[in-house]
Amino acid sequence: MVSSWTGVVLALLVFMVWRRTRRQSLNDIRGPVVPSRLFGHEKMARYSEEVGDLELQWGRAFGPTFRTQGCYGEEKLWTADPKALQHVFHTSGYRYPKGTLVTEVGKLFSGEGILSAAGDDHRRQRKIMNPAFSTGQLRAFLPVFRRSAARLSEKWKEELQITLPFGGRAINISPMLGRMALDVVGEAAFDDQFGALDGNENELARAFDSLFADSFLHPPPWDILFKATWRYLPPSVLGLIKYLPTKEYKRFRSYLRVAFRRGKELIEQKSSGAEKGSKDIMSILVQSNLSEDAETRLSEVEMLSQIATLLIAAHDSIANTLAWLLYELARHPEDQQKIRDEIIATRARIEARHSDDFTPADLDAMIFTNAVIKESLRLHPVAPVLVREAGYDDILPLAVPIQTKSGKATTEIPIASGTQITASVWTYNRLESVWGGDAAVWNPARFLDHKERTNVGVFANLMTFSAGIRGCIGWRFALLELQVVLTELIETFDFRIPKDVEIVGLNAGIMMPIVKGKLKEGVQVPLHLSVLR
């Protein structure tokens, strides 16, 4: 039996090497010294002390486009070049798919939904889901965001008063932000009251807890090597990976099991007709699914997978983005005050027209507040890298010329079919040629100058929500939630940095905030809060 498995492994390795030699080489593209013939740069990248450390070092040495090496000698191209990103994500679209590894990892925690769908399946799913994220539909979510934000404020006030009734103290803002985000997605997406902020025992909340940190942060070496073989495995074998007995795969199985079970209950409720006219996301999808046209329907597995995807996207992404945003404002109290001044001026206009509260137009008109949101999204992208794979032989154009090993300056790179391209969102969002000489530092004013920039991402020229046909379908939902919650919290609290606290980002699939030197304590953003009203 052992010798049989050894033969299978050796045959796979020989096949991988053969496939690699058939691809056009990137050997003339400069890149960092390879630290390991077996792991290439993969282990180094996955164990980086902070998101962006390696990209910054490599970018300074080779420019925004360079070659790296994956496991087993696989050549890869890293780029933050705006023209290259425009080509991969916009111009060529589906011709640069996610590739086997990224797709199969996505299936582990989101099933067969829009996150892992490819080609025609992705096009069909996105067309069906678009109405649920239209600008008009988002207006219906505004009261949901307001209620949850106000509830979060009350919870933090209660927590502060338990210890110090007339002042403030440091609290870890991450747990409550996560619960608030879960309540928002429960009501907006499913018209369901999760009650996470009220401390209700919630099976979904337990399934979420540390999901990405447990599964993606600092993976064991064997798993890095194992995942590098996935692109060479047949679909029948890939379908069995989710049943592996290790921690990562168990966590994802558990999450999907809970999400699918809850999803079936929700679909049954909404399919009964009792909730006809509801405006939550799932009700819209269920109504769309009643069509006899196969092009406007989702299968049961696809529908359940959208639920799993929505929960992940609306929970972890929003909670971490808000944590980073409040952290930056705690570091820059002068910008906090500018936002408060803008809120006061906006409330005066609201009262003058005899309205009750903010409208989406009011929130969009708060220019400095929105500049702060954009700047935080720029410096702290939830997904610091996006990976694509060339589906055909191509020529990749560059805006920033690179120097090759042979001494030539070039603005074009021949790309062979199957070549993996890692788009460094973190680096692009800090590229001086795009954002100016102060691109590495906090400066919301850069978004007030109205300079024309190449429109690469779906929002504010940022790659934070990705770009092109696979750009985040829920970015407007996320932006409106950020606007509402930030307005509520800055109006209610003053945020400051506790002494000797520094937050750093680690790549656990998403950019996870932790206190520097306290990795074992998990996601946390301790800030000093004082009540203002």
Protein Blocks (a to p, Z undefined) as FASTA:
>chain_A
ZZmmmmmmmmmmmmmmmmmmmpccfklpgcdddfbfklmmmmmmmmgfbghklmmmmmmm
nojbdcdddehhiacdddfbfklmmmmmmmnmmmmcgbjmlmmmmmmmnojafklgghjl
mmmmmmmmmmmmgfklmmmmmmmmmmmmmmmmmmmmmmmmmmmmmlccdddfklmmmmmm
mmmmmmmmnopaeklmnopacfklmmmnoklmmmmgopafklmmmmmmmmmpcfklmmmm
mmpcbfklmmmmmmmmmmmmmmmmmmmmmmnopmgoiabfklmmmmmmmpmbfklcccfk
lmmmmmmmmmmmmmmmmmmmmmmmmmmmmmmmmlmmmmmmmmmmmmmmmmmnopabdcfk
lmmmmmmlmmmmmmmmmmmcfblbdcdddfbdcddddfbdcddfkopacfbdcddehiac
dddfklmmmcfklnojklmpccfklmmnopacddfblnhhiaklogajlbcfklmmmmmm
mmmmmmmmmmmpccdddehiacddddehiacdddehilmnopadddddddfZZ
